[in-house]
Amino acid sequence: MRIVHVSDCFSPRVGGIESQVGDLSALQAARGDEVHVLTATLGEGGERGGVVDVERGVHVHRLGARLPFDLPVNPVQARLLRAALDRVRPDVVHVHAGVVSPFAWDGVRVALDLGLPTAVTWHCMLDGVVPLLRLARGTVRRAGERAALSAVSSVAAGRVRELVDVPVAVAPNGIDLAAWVPRRGDEPDAPGVPAGGAGPAADRDARPLRLVTTMRLAPRKRAVPLVRLVASAAAALPPGALRLDVVGDGPARPRVEAAVAAAGAQGWVRLRGRLTRAEVRAVYRDADVYVAPAELEAFGIAVLEARAAGLVVVARAGTGPAEFVQDGVDGLLVADDDAMAAAVVRLAGDHELRERLRRHNRAVAPDFGWDRVLAAVDGEYDRARRRARGPEGERP
């Protein structure tokens, strides 16, 4: 199959959509598909304007322009998209849309103009931006009529249905489970440690509760409110009861540093910066609880990785992580920041609850490996081909 992915952002940018599109396209290429990515993101060396490079077997077409702030757009992107699609003539075009994705939406319009089977996946929550998207109601209406629409979680799909009022499938994100699931040698409760005796489990009870989060330090991810709510939890616990590692970087870092200072938390909150996947796994091996404060998380790849690594998860109810975190089974789902602070206090004091959740997460891997994701995406491609033949009104 000849597949074209269209995404505003791609490597070398770092983020959820970028990693997901990169891994998905590489896996498709590895199984024998001819895969192209059309992106407005410049290459590592500033490649742009149609330069094609090959990464992990994928043909990456750099269609961006050199603009202030490295914005992933190009004033002539529609023309470049049309020329690239004319050359490649794919069997299916898979467009990946974020909150605001002008390049992706031009990709939808051009692909539909060319009569190409088109699948559109939203990687975002549309809360607050539906009126903006309705300004592009012509393209949105055509996409609803002729493209296969999906989102990365059921909650995100519900938001898309409010916009287009047509069937919207779920095409979830995926991870390499083998890279995150704990190995037997990493198991803290290894045989040979007497029940109730000295050993790693007893050490965990004696040490601070080790919290971790991994995110881009941007307002949407809510790192500043996280620092404040964890500081509130710490105030309700004995001194030294908590430690928080924040992995990631971004434009909000100075504000996060200021929040840490204002809370007097410099001694127990560490801003780790951007780490490699191997380094993140090492941090998770030393952690107890993953805290996910985002209110508009459509899926939560970093949360899924932490859950697969065996960490107890505290996340917002009604967001993407609820796809793979069941309250009281994999972690705790909460309504707001006050409830999240209370959940941290509860986990710090209730060792039995924390150990039960941790043991479950280490024993039961989440069902979001790449086999499942590839099957779901292939189903969307089949649906895109059927819908390209006419408005048949089929359901996902």
PEBEL-V888457 format. One record per residue. N is the residue number from 1. RES is the residue in one letter. PHI is phi in radians with two decimals (NA if undefined). PSI is psi in radians with two decimals (999 if undefined). Layout:
n = [N/N]
res = [RES/RES]
phi = [PHI/PHI]
psi = [PSI/PSI]
//
This chain:
n = [1/2/3/4/5/6/7/8/9/10/11/12/13/14/15/16/17/18/19/20/21/22/23/24/25/26/27/28/29/30/31/32/33/34/35/36/37/38/39/40/41/42/43/44/45/46/47/48/49/50/51/52/53/54/55/56/57/58/59/60/61/62/63/64/65/66/67/68/69/70/71/72/73/74/75/76/77/78/79/80/81/82/83/84/85/86/87/88/89/90/91/92/93/94/95/96/97/98/99/100/101/102/103/104/105/106/107/108/109/110/111/112/113/114/115/116/117/118/119/120/121/122/123/124/125/126/127/128/129/130/131/132/133/134/135/136/137/138/139/140/141/142/143/144/145/146/147/148/149/150/151/152/153/154/155/156/157/158/159/160/161/162/163/164/165/166/167/168/169/170/171/172/173/174/175/176/177/178/179/180/181/182/183/184/185/186/187/188/189/190/191/192/193/194/195/196/197/198/199/200/201/202/203/204/205/206/207/208/209/210/211/212/213/214/215/216/217/218/219/220/221/222/223/224/225/226/227/228/229/230/231/232/233/234/235/236/237/238/239/240/241/242/243/244/245/246/247/248/249/250/251/252/253/254/255/256/257/258/259/260/261/262/263/264/265/266/267/268/269/270/271/272/273/274/275/276/277/278/279/280/281/282/283/284/285/286/287/288/289/290/291/292/293/294/295/296/297/298/299/300/301/302/303/304/305/306/307/308/309/310/311/312/313/314/315/316/317/318/319/320/321/322/323/324/325/326/327/328/329/330/331/332/333/334/335/336/337/338/339/340/341/342/343/344/345/346/347/348/349/350/351/352/353/354/355/356/357/358/359/360/361/362/363/364/365/366/367/368/369/370/371/372/373/374/375/376/377/378/379/380/381/382/383/384/385/386/387/388/389/390/391/392/393/394/395/396]
res = [M/R/I/V/H/V/S/D/C/F/S/P/R/V/G/G/I/E/S/Q/V/G/D/L/S/A/L/Q/A/A/R/G/D/E/V/H/V/L/T/A/T/L/G/E/G/G/E/R/G/G/V/V/D/V/E/R/G/V/H/V/H/R/L/G/A/R/L/P/F/D/L/P/V/N/P/V/Q/A/R/L/L/R/A/A/L/D/R/V/R/P/D/V/V/H/V/H/A/G/V/V/S/P/F/A/W/D/G/V/R/V/A/L/D/L/G/L/P/T/A/V/T/W/H/C/M/L/D/G/V/V/P/L/L/R/L/A/R/G/T/V/R/R/A/G/E/R/A/A/L/S/A/V/S/S/V/A/A/G/R/V/R/E/L/V/D/V/P/V/A/V/A/P/N/G/I/D/L/A/A/W/V/P/R/R/G/D/E/P/D/A/P/G/V/P/A/G/G/A/G/P/A/A/D/R/D/A/R/P/L/R/L/V/T/T/M/R/L/A/P/R/K/R/A/V/P/L/V/R/L/V/A/S/A/A/A/A/L/P/P/G/A/L/R/L/D/V/V/G/D/G/P/A/R/P/R/V/E/A/A/V/A/A/A/G/A/Q/G/W/V/R/L/R/G/R/L/T/R/A/E/V/R/A/V/Y/R/D/A/D/V/Y/V/A/P/A/E/L/E/A/F/G/I/A/V/L/E/A/R/A/A/G/L/V/V/V/A/R/A/G/T/G/P/A/E/F/V/Q/D/G/V/D/G/L/L/V/A/D/D/D/A/M/A/A/A/V/V/R/L/A/G/D/H/E/L/R/E/R/L/R/R/H/N/R/A/V/A/P/D/F/G/W/D/R/V/L/A/A/V/D/G/E/Y/D/R/A/R/R/R/A/R/G/P/E/G/E/R/P]
phi = [NA/-1.78/-2.06/-2.06/-1.70/-2.09/-2.58/-0.91/-2.00/-2.72/-0.98/-1.49/-1.09/-2.07/3.06/-1.11/-1.11/-1.06/-1.20/-1.18/-1.14/-1.10/-1.22/-1.06/-1.15/-1.15/-1.17/-1.13/-1.11/-1.15/-1.50/1.99/-1.32/-1.57/-2.13/-2.18/-2.10/-1.80/-2.45/-1.62/-1.45/-1.21/-1.31/-0.98/-1.73/1.48/-1.03/-2.81/1.15/1.98/-1.06/-2.00/-2.11/-2.05/-2.22/0.93/1.45/-1.87/-1.45/-1.81/-1.66/-1.56/-1.82/-1.39/-2.27/-1.36/-2.26/-0.98/1.11/0.94/-1.07/-1.47/-2.50/-2.58/-0.98/-1.97/-1.13/-1.07/-1.13/-1.16/-1.10/-1.09/-1.12/-1.17/-1.19/-1.10/-1.26/-1.39/0.85/-1.29/-1.32/-2.69/-1.95/-1.98/-1.71/-1.95/-1.88/-1.88/-1.11/-2.26/-2.37/-1.07/-1.16/-1.09/-1.22/-1.11/-1.07/-1.05/-1.08/-1.18/-1.07/-1.18/-1.03/-1.46/1.26/-1.52/-0.99/-2.29/-1.98/-2.14/-2.04/-1.53/-1.86/-2.54/-1.63/-1.60/-0.94/1.52/-2.02/-1.02/-1.03/-1.14/-1.18/-1.18/-1.13/-1.72/-1.08/-1.10/-1.18/-1.10/-1.08/-1.13/-1.08/-1.13/-1.43/-2.08/-1.78/-1.56/-1.75/-2.60/-2.47/-1.43/-2.65/-1.18/-1.20/-1.19/-1.10/-1.08/-1.15/-1.15/-1.06/-1.10/-1.44/-1.97/0.96/-2.38/-1.03/-2.25/-1.48/-1.95/-2.08/-1.23/-1.29/-2.47/-2.40/-1.40/-1.01/-1.07/-1.37/-2.05/-1.07/-1.03/-1.45/-1.03/-1.16/-1.52/-1.13/-1.10/-1.62/-1.14/-0.98/1.85/-1.61/-1.09/-1.04/1.33/-1.65/-1.21/2.67/-1.00/-1.11/-1.13/-1.05/-1.10/-1.18/-1.48/-1.60/-1.08/-1.23/-1.70/-1.66/-2.57/-2.53/-2.24/-2.84/-1.35/-1.37/-2.38/-0.93/-1.07/-1.46/1.22/-1.21/-1.13/-1.03/-1.08/-1.01/-1.17/-1.26/-1.22/-1.10/-1.11/-1.11/-1.08/-1.17/-1.60/-2.11/-1.06/-0.97/1.39/-1.41/-2.24/-2.47/-2.24/-1.88/-1.92/-1.74/2.31/-2.56/2.77/-1.15/-1.53/-0.99/-1.01/-1.21/-1.15/-1.04/-1.15/-1.15/-1.09/-1.13/-1.11/-1.47/1.10/-1.85/-1.05/-1.37/-2.31/-1.93/-2.03/-1.62/-1.48/1.31/-1.37/-2.14/-1.26/-1.06/-1.10/-1.21/-1.12/-1.04/-1.12/-1.10/-1.14/-1.11/-1.78/-1.92/-1.96/-2.34/-1.77/-1.95/-2.10/-1.53/-1.11/-1.57/-2.12/-1.51/-1.27/-2.44/1.75/-1.08/-1.09/-1.13/-1.08/-1.06/-1.15/-1.08/-1.13/-1.32/1.71/-1.36/-1.23/-1.97/-2.03/-2.49/-1.38/-1.13/1.34/-2.09/-0.96/-1.00/-1.14/-1.13/-2.29/-2.12/-1.65/-1.03/1.46/-2.03/-1.76/3.00/-2.22/-1.86/-2.24/-1.57/-2.77/-1.14/-1.09/-1.19/-1.19/-1.07/-1.15/-1.14/-1.13/-1.07/-1.08/-1.18/-1.16/-1.68/-1.82/-1.10/-1.11/-1.08/-1.06/-1.21/-1.13/-1.14/-1.12/-1.11/-1.08/-1.18/-1.35/-1.61/-2.11/-1.38/-1.18/-1.55/-2.36/-1.38/-1.21/-1.04/-1.11/-1.14/-1.06/-1.11/-1.14/-1.15/-1.06/-1.09/-1.17/-1.16/-1.07/-1.15/-1.11/-1.15/-1.16/-1.21/-1.13/-1.44/2.57/-1.29/-1.63/1.18/-1.29/-1.74/-1.20]
psi = [2.47/2.02/2.36/2.16/2.43/2.12/2.25/-0.81/2.50/3.01/2.54/0.09/2.66/2.20/3.11/-0.88/-0.74/-0.82/-0.67/-0.81/-0.68/-0.81/-0.74/-0.84/-0.65/-0.69/-0.66/-0.73/-0.68/-0.51/-0.03/0.00/2.65/2.03/2.31/2.54/2.18/2.11/2.67/0.05/2.29/2.72/3.06/-0.63/0.32/0.26/2.39/-3.14/0.37/-0.03/2.39/2.16/2.93/2.14/2.09/0.68/0.07/2.33/1.96/2.02/1.97/1.74/0.19/3.13/2.73/1.89/2.79/2.50/0.26/0.70/2.34/1.15/2.93/2.24/-0.44/0.51/-0.59/-0.75/-0.74/-0.68/-0.78/-0.74/-0.72/-0.75/-0.59/-0.67/-0.77/-0.66/1.18/2.81/-0.49/2.55/2.20/1.91/2.33/2.01/2.43/-2.76/-0.90/2.00/1.29/-0.64/-0.79/-0.73/-0.57/-0.63/-0.73/-0.86/-0.79/-0.75/-0.74/-0.67/-0.64/-0.02/0.41/2.45/2.25/2.25/2.39/2.17/2.19/2.27/0.43/2.91/2.36/0.17/2.16/-0.19/0.04/-0.77/-0.65/-0.76/-0.50/-0.32/-0.48/0.67/-0.46/-0.88/-0.70/-0.77/-0.77/-0.68/-0.72/-0.55/-0.63/-0.33/2.80/2.02/2.43/2.94/2.91/-0.13/2.88/-0.62/-0.68/-0.65/-0.63/-0.66/-0.68/-0.67/-0.59/-0.50/-0.74/-0.33/0.76/2.91/2.34/2.10/3.03/2.09/1.58/2.83/2.86/2.88/2.87/1.67/-0.67/-0.46/-0.27/-0.57/2.32/2.42/2.78/-0.67/-0.33/-0.13/2.05/-0.58/0.88/2.60/2.58/-0.19/2.05/2.46/2.24/-0.01/-2.98/2.62/-3.07/-0.72/-0.75/-0.65/-0.69/-0.64/-0.54/-0.41/2.99/2.64/2.12/1.88/2.62/2.62/2.63/2.13/2.81/2.29/1.45/2.67/-0.65/-0.52/-0.30/0.82/-0.65/-0.88/-0.56/-0.83/-0.75/-0.74/-0.58/-0.64/-0.66/-0.73/-0.73/-0.60/-0.40/0.03/2.88/2.68/2.42/0.22/-0.32/2.68/2.45/2.20/2.21/1.97/2.23/3.00/3.00/-3.10/-0.37/0.10/-0.79/-0.65/-0.64/-0.77/-0.70/-0.67/-0.69/-0.78/-0.73/-0.55/-0.08/0.60/0.28/-0.47/-0.30/0.00/2.16/2.20/1.85/-0.22/-2.97/2.28/2.74/2.92/-0.70/-0.68/-0.64/-0.75/-0.68/-0.69/-0.74/-0.58/-0.40/0.10/2.89/-0.78/2.34/2.25/2.17/1.70/-0.10/2.39/-0.36/0.76/1.97/-0.57/-1.20/1.20/-0.77/-0.64/-0.75/-0.72/-0.74/-0.73/-0.74/-0.55/-0.06/0.09/2.54/2.39/2.34/2.07/2.97/2.32/2.64/0.25/3.10/-0.72/-0.35/-0.21/-0.52/0.10/1.94/2.26/2.22/-0.05/-0.96/-0.29/-2.66/2.31/2.31/2.85/-0.53/-3.07/-0.67/-0.72/-0.55/-0.72/-0.72/-0.63/-0.66/-0.77/-0.73/-0.79/-0.58/-0.59/-0.39/1.48/-0.62/-0.80/-0.84/-0.74/-0.61/-0.78/-0.73/-0.76/-0.70/-0.81/-0.53/-0.43/-0.48/1.96/2.51/2.60/1.07/0.75/3.00/-0.45/-0.80/-0.77/-0.78/-0.68/-0.73/-0.73/-0.74/-0.64/-0.66/-0.62/-0.70/-0.75/-0.64/-0.71/-0.69/-0.75/-0.49/-0.38/-0.13/2.84/1.59/-0.14/0.42/2.69/2.65/999]
//
